[in-house]
Amino acid sequence: MQDSLVRRRYKIVFALLMLVVAIVFVQFASLMLASPSSSFSGGSESVTFNRERGAIYDRNGRVLALQTELDTVTAWSPHVRDPQTTAELLADILDLNQDELLERFRGSTGFLIIKRTITPTESRQVGRLISEGNLPGIRLEPDTGRSYPERHLASHLLGYVGVDNIGLDGIEYSYNNHLLSPRVDGTEASVGNRLYLTIDLTIQSELERMAHAALRQQDADSVLLLAADATTGEYLAYVSVPNFDPNVFDQYNAELRRNRPISMVYEPGSVFKVFSVASFLELGGVTPDDVFQTSGGYVSPDGGFTLRDVGNYGRLDVEGIIKHSSNVGAAYASERVQADALYHMIRRFGFGDQTGIGLPGEERGLLRDPSRWSARSKQTISIGQEIGVTANQIVAGATALANDGVLLKPHVVSRIVSPDGRVVREFGREPLREVISPRTARTLLEYMRASTDDSGTARRIRIDGVDIAAKTGTAEVFDQSIGAYSPQAFVASTLAILPADAPQLILYAVIVHPRGESIFGSRIAVPLVREAAEFLVPYLGIPTSRDQIARHSGRIAVSTPQLPELAQTVPDYWGLPKRTLLPLLERDDLTVDIRGSGWVVRQSPAPGSAAEPGMTLRLDLE
């Protein structure tokens, strides 16, 4: 009797357990056998559809990036009756490898993503086959894609998104959390925030056109052309060419997608003298009235290091160092300040650190601690060697010159706006610190303006009605493979701030490895900056002055070019390295024939010969 009761209880418990198992099995089977939802994940593949990113606009509300509604092809493997035929049909329409697709079908027991965000044409073709019953187990799932209607325009700034709609570079990466709508379980996700950039689409387009022309004309590796509002630090144009189409970013290699204005580190050359000379003045090492004898070249105190200018400029005041870009004068001036003090001034300009522009991949540049400086570091850094910068750092540093010594934080985003139109965050002028006094800043601008005079290195930059403060630069590129500066690779650049007396605009052009008509900033970067200025002055409504036009016109009406001061005889170039001779090629008043590499061993005419306009100077190097 008791055994019978126990058996009945076991049967009841067993029946209850089987009922629970049956319920669980039915629920699981209904999930597995139903058509897969768009949020289902199987194996190692997963997909989340309908997370809509907010659009990106220029400062005036013109669309730069927007969301698109496209289809994604998915497969539920248990329902794919004929993997071979299915693979053939889909591979032909979707431009996929048939064998690889067949392998995926045979290796899967669940959900597969065949191809994300297909084109409308592909969608129509696949949809027709599905409706005809030729693709059992295949579905078209609504998905979101990203479209860049201006294609290559501002591509390095915008960046791009991956197949999962997540930003991978540029603005798309940095502001991904703002642009991407939040996940809402069980409901359709809302739209993300809208982003308004500081760039002006018209300016960006025009400057990109100019940069592409310079890239072709100079047969260069790349060209950078940056335009910033001097009063706010906002970028109006952020140009780096060659560029890429973010709609199909995976068709370009990593080097083409590289954001050069913030990631390419290079020696700036003579452009950097505006920052070193400003530092000398601010530290009290030199005064505007100090004069340096440059005729004999520079010899370091220990006699182990020498520098010479390509021209004989004689006695130069501090303005003359900038105007004639005198390496000798800058080196002598650097002796008046301590290494630690110079280092800290350069750091205050923002070099050796990130600017905080808010873009991924920003480099700090190269500025070693003074404890690692050599006996020549102070002099070479002062002339833009032995220091690595980015183009963005140069523009950021220039804001201190344009704002009475106050350094501004550069930025590329104007505001973030929610889907309902509420301003989430607004970005404006952000002063970081006072680097130099207003007096020093204005003095440097006047020195840079003097470089546009007839005998200055930036004389070709002048435009009617606006005084421009400018500095040119030509730098060699250090070749790690040979442990020395390359005899073929150069970086030509020009920095301009205008108007000089009331700065509103900063322009900076960099031409990397030019192989065309010249390698010098004064020859090839200056015309690019001038062309940009000629477009931007009327476009931005920068005021011009008839007085400035009259004075400017007087400066243009020059006669036969003159040789440098105190250069009635041919200087002695014996022993000079090739890189110190290169600026000779910029001269309008003589033809220079440099042969070989190394150091000068012979020259013709001989030193001391009469110097005549139009003469040919031959220099043999070994």
HELIX and SHEET records of a PDB file:
HELIX    1   1 GLN A    2  LEU A   33  1                                  32    
HELIX    2   2 SER A   77  HIS A   79  5                                   3    
HELIX    3   3 PRO A   83  LEU A   94  1                                  12    
HELIX    4   4 GLN A   98  ARG A  106  1                                   9    
HELIX    5   5 PRO A  120  SER A  131  1                                  12    
HELIX    6   6 SER A  155  LEU A  158  1                                   4    
HELIX    7   7 GLY A  170  SER A  174  1                                   5    
HELIX    8   8 ASN A  176  LEU A  179  1                                   4    
HELIX    9   9 LEU A  201  GLN A  217  1                                  17    
HELIX   10  10 PRO A  246  GLN A  251  5                                   6    
HELIX   11  11 ALA A  254  ARG A  257  1                                   4    
HELIX   12  12 ARG A  260  SER A  263  1                                   4    
HELIX   13  13 GLY A  269  PHE A  272  5                                   4    
HELIX   14  14 LYS A  273  LEU A  283  1                                  11    
HELIX   15  15 VAL A  318  LYS A  323  1                                   6    
HELIX   16  16 ASN A  327  SER A  334  1                                   8    
HELIX   17  17 ALA A  339  ARG A  348  1                                  10    
HELIX   18  18 PRO A  370  ARG A  372  5                                   3    
HELIX   19  19 SER A  377  SER A  382  1                                   6    
HELIX   20  20 ALA A  391  ALA A  402  1                                  12    
HELIX   21  21 PRO A  438  ALA A  450  1                                  13    
HELIX   22  22 ARG A  459  ILE A  461  5                                   3    
HELIX   23  23 GLY A  521  ALA A  525  3                                   5    
HELIX   24  24 VAL A  526  LEU A  540  1                                  15    
HELIX   25  25 ARG A  546  ILE A  556  1                                  11    
HELIX   26  26 LYS A  578  LEU A  581  1                                   4    
HELIX   27  27 LEU A  582  GLU A  586  5                                   5    
SHEET    1   A 6 PHE A 111  ILE A 118  0                                        
SHEET    2   A 6 VAL A  63  TRP A  76 -1                                        
SHEET    3   A 6 ILE A  56  TYR A  57 -1                                        
SHEET    4   A 6 ARG A 194  LEU A 197  1                                        
SHEET    5   A 6 VAL A 413  VAL A 417 -1                                        
SHEET    6   A 6 VAL A 423  GLU A 426 -1                                        
SHEET    1   B 3 PHE A 111  ILE A 118  0                                        
SHEET    2   B 3 VAL A  63  TRP A  76 -1                                        
SHEET    3   B 3 ILE A 138  SER A 147 -1                                        
SHEET    1   C 2 TYR A 160  VAL A 161  0                                        
SHEET    2   C 2 GLY A 167  ASP A 169 -1                                        
SHEET    1   D 5 TYR A 235  VAL A 241  0                                        
SHEET    2   D 5 SER A 222  ASP A 229 -1                                        
SHEET    3   D 5 LEU A 505  VAL A 512 -1                                        
SHEET    4   D 5 ALA A 484  LEU A 498 -1                                        
SHEET    5   D 5 ALA A 469  ASP A 479 -1                                        
SHEET    1   E 2 VAL A 291  GLN A 293  0                                        
SHEET    2   E 2 ARG A 315  ASP A 317 -1                                        
SHEET    1   F 2 TYR A 298  VAL A 299  0                                        
SHEET    2   F 2 THR A 306  LEU A 307 -1                                        
SHEET    1   G 2 VAL A 406  LEU A 408  0                                        
SHEET    2   G 2 PRO A 431  GLU A 434 -1                                        
SHEET    1   H 3 LEU A 590  ARG A 595  0                                        
SHEET    2   H 3 MET A 615  LEU A 621  1                                        
SHEET    3   H 3 VAL A 600  SER A 604 -1                                        
END                                                                             
